Amino acid sequence: MKAAVNIDKAQVAEFYRKMLVIRRFEEASARLYMQSLIRGFLHLYIGEEAVAVGAISALGPQDYVITHYRDHGHALARGMDPKACMAELCGRATGSSGGKGGSMHLFNAKLHFMGGHAIVGGQMPIGVGMGLGIKLKRENGVVMVFFGDGAVNEGEFHESLNLASLWKLPVVFFLENNLYGMGTHVERTHAAGRDIYNFAEYYKIPSVQVDGMDLMEVHEATIEALRHVRAGQGPVFLEAMTYRYRGHSMADPVNYRDNSEVEEWRINDPINRFKMFAMGEGLITPSEVERIESEVAELIADAVEFARESPFPKAEAIYDNIYA
Amino acid sequence: MAEIIVREAIAQGLREALERDERVFMMGEDIGAYDGAYAVTRGFLKEFGPERIRDTPISEAGFVGAAVGAALVGMRPIVEIMTINFSLLAMDQIVNHAAKLRYMSDGQLTVPVTIRTVTGGGAQLAATHSQSFEGWYASVPGLKVVAPSTPYDALGLLRTALKDDNPILFAEHALLYGVRGEVPDEHYEVPFGKAAVRREGADVTIIGYSRMSHVAEQAADKLAERGRQAEVIDLRTLRPLDIDTVVESVKKTNRAVVVEETWRTGGFAGEIASAVQEEAFYHLDGPVARVGGLDVPAPYSGPLEAATIPNADRVVDEIARSFGI
């Protein structure tokens, strides 16, 4: 791990805290799923935390984030209250969408967090259109569009890259390549193999591949990408090589890969790696680490309690907000 | 009061919105330099410039999704999908995204996108270019579906659509662009969910929308020659649907036939027939009749195609068969 950009102690603590919030949130939601408090599909982000935190922390409040259905990490990194997230996962009235969206459809318009979209690739044209809207309004925000390796084979991926480049839109395409689309390895689905960022070149979009298990590398590449986009030079494509330790969803028995593969990736665990780096550089002390860990544990315990104790939506709510 | 054609009425509605509100812009295939595949946007590029009259690649999912995204950040896009057949390539964006975002975000997001598209057959464009899918879209909560049949309605409904904050599918029939009619000089709007009674009569209610409301009127003329008075209802919007006007009419006439251009199997006419039977069963002299397109892919050859699309004679024959009048 390297630190080419200046990073201060407060930032280090914040990065560590945010990654840990995501990890603990996901572990807690897995437990609630086993207790049937969370139903439906639950896709955990464990292992990928450095991507959401490294990338989203480089954005400003004027920027926008839109993502796929493995969205808890992005929502939390963008600043969503874990209580509202957990309550949404539990289908409660106090959830971020009043219980109408669920795990795959988290939204917080005030934070410019525009979802949580569960049709693979579907969020991409929408993100491009947000970039178009920003440009037409002469605003200076940037849209960060997250998607996975599975989306790359969808037509909407190609249509989106083409439009964004053609119209020089302020968009960062952020590919989280975790190597599997559900249970199918990227090398079995993608003619060009696992390095997908090459694709962007054809659309005349500058592209970079980064180690998605390395927060600082993700963060620095994002800052560099934003500089390009904010200068009005059109979109940038980033590919973070990452890995999810858990299955595709909680319903996934994970028959398609060896446990040894998971263990190999765990050696590079992004949270542990960042902690070791920060401690080695003298940017965080063991006692600060301990303090953050206990604060996060409390935060997540509170979120779980809040969700458990929150009421289900009232029956009358069923017809609310179908139309504006 | 001016007499104009549907094409001019729609162009007027679009122009008004573009002039009134700088958040309004248009996207679509060949709407700019080409002047529009159906010439609705003729001259717009020169008038409003390439930023607001935006030619797109042939990329329906891409630009419809982009319209949804632009709407999410405060714009009011109008999209033209060249024909409703091509809307299937954007159906993911229309049905899975545009129609859902308001609800799934519990009111945090607003999607003011009007999707104009061209529906219908009758121009010998064969099976892939002659379909009428507005009824499919009308089954989706979160969307509104509009299908005008006259210049007056085209302008009045479009004005309503372009002020609405929801995703709207505005289906313009390819064969109605040249239909002439009177449009007032002073401003008016036609609300959604209010059917028009085109003609009053006591013997049978004929229900149609889009081009089939004209067919319904032609059928009423033929019935009049035989001394029967048909009441003709033009639905104007499929969602919201004004079933009350239909039911009121059926309570008077005791007979109903629904005319629709799309395939009879699974058509929206089935929804109308079912609703009428639920609301007015004891007023009916017989089952609600349906006249729809034949259950075949639209053939190219003129005589074959003509046989697939409902016309006045088929409506009159169906009324005779069903009701003996």
Interface residues (C-beta under 8 A of the other chain):
Chain A: Y64 I66 S96 S97 G98 K100 G101 H105 F107 N108 A109 M114 G115 G116 H117 I119 G122 M124 P125 I126 G127 V128 G129 M130 G131 L132 G133 I134 L136 K137 V143 G155 E156 E159 S160 N162 L163 L166 D320 N321 I322 Y323 A324
Chain B: F25 E51 T56 P57 S59 A61 G62 F63 V64 G65 A66 A67 V68 G69 A70 A71 L72 V73 G74 M75 P77 D92 Q93 N96 H97 L101 R102 Y103 M104 S105 D106 G107 Q108 L109 T110 V111 P112 P141 G142 K144 D164 D165 N166
